Amino acid sequence: MIDLRSDTVTKPSEEMRESAHTADVGDDVYGEDPTVNELETRAAELMGMEAALYVPTGTMGNQIAARVHTKRGQEILVERESHVFKWELGGLAQHAGLQVRTLDGGERGVPTPEQVTSGYVEEDAHRPGTGLLSLENTHNSKGGVAISPEKIDAAAEAAHEIGVPVHLDGARVCNAAVAHDVSPARFTENVDSVMFCLSKGLGAPVGSMLVGGEDFIARARRTRKLFGGGMRQVGLLAGPGLLALDNVSRLADDHENARILADGLADAGGLSVQRPETNIVLVNTEKAGLTADEFLTACEEMGVLGTQFDTHVARFCTHWDVSEEDVEVAAGNVRDAL
Ligand SMILES: *Cc1c(COP(=O)(O)O)cnc(C)c1O
C-alpha cells in the first residue's frame, strides 16, 4: 500500500526512536523536563516569538488559543472552510463559549482586510463583540495552498486596527515557509499566536507547539492543565519533537513529490487535478463520472490510499514515508484504476 491519506501517517525514524530512549526527562507539570524545555525554547525561536508550549495535538493548541484570547460569549472570526471551524467538533463553542462568524476566504481561504473589518462586531447592549480572528496557513481544505506572508499581514493588521487579536492555525506553516522560501517566523510578524504540528510533515510521532508572547503562553499553560493536557516525563516524546524541528527544509521533497503525482494524474480519464503548492493534491472526480468514494475504492484496490474531502473531491498527501518512486507508482496505479 502507498499511503497518501495524510502526512500524519509517518512512522518515527530510527533516530527519533533512539532520542525517545535517551531523552533526559523530568516532571513537565513542574516545568522540570529539560527536553520539553529545550523543545519549547527552540520552537519559540523558529517562530520568532517569545515563548512556546508543548501540546499533545494541534487541535488542543488551537482550542487553548481560542480560549485564552477571548471571553466567553464573544464572537470569533474564522474562514468558512477552516480546520478550527470544520474539523474540531465545534470545540470553539464547547471549550471557549464562542459564537462563530465565518468569512468566505475564496479560492485560497484567506479573508481580505475588508472582510475582517466588516465581520467585526462591536460589543454593546445587544451584540457579543469580536474576540479573535483565526487564520490558517497552509489552508488544508483548499488543497494545502501556501498563503503569502503579505496576505496574512494584511488580514492581521485589519484585525489589530479594531483591537482584535489574531491566532494562526499553522499546522503546516512550515510547508508554507518552504513554498514561499521564507523563514516560518515571517508568517508570525503580525499575529499574536501560532500553532504548528510536529506530527505532520515534520515527522514526529506526537505533538504540536503553541507559540506566542510570554504572558499568553503562561495563561495557555494553565488552560492546557484545565483541558487535561498537563503531561509528566514527556521528554520521551519531546526528544523526537526536537529532531522534527530539523526537518523543515526536508518538506521541499514532499512538495516536489506532490508535483510529480499531480503531473502523473493530470491527463488521466476526466480527473481535474489542482496544481499543488505544497504536499497536498486535490483531485476532482466529477468529470470522470465517479464520486470521490468510488474513485478512492478503486485506488485502494490498486494499492493507493487517499481520503475523501467532498462528494467529488479526494485528497492525496505526500510525506516523509513516500519516495519519488512511490508517487510515480501511485500515479500509474491510479490511472490503471480509472
Ligand atoms: C491537522 C490539523 C490540525 C489539528 O492537528 P491534530 O494534531 O490532528 O489535532 C489543525 N489545523 C489544521 C489546518 C490541520 O491540518
The ligand as an ORCA input file, in Angstrom:
! r2SCAN-3c Opt
* xyz 0 1
  C      -4.079     18.596     11.424
  C      -4.578     19.976     11.577
  C      -4.961     20.466     12.828
  C      -5.075     19.608     14.068
  O      -3.984     18.846     14.429
  P      -4.167     17.481     15.231
  O      -2.806     17.229     15.775
  O      -4.627     16.467     14.238
  O      -5.180     17.713     16.311
  C      -5.357     21.781     12.908
  N      -5.378     22.571     11.818
  C      -5.025     22.138     10.601
  C      -5.037     23.085      9.452
  C      -4.624     20.824     10.433
  O      -4.292     20.383      9.217
*
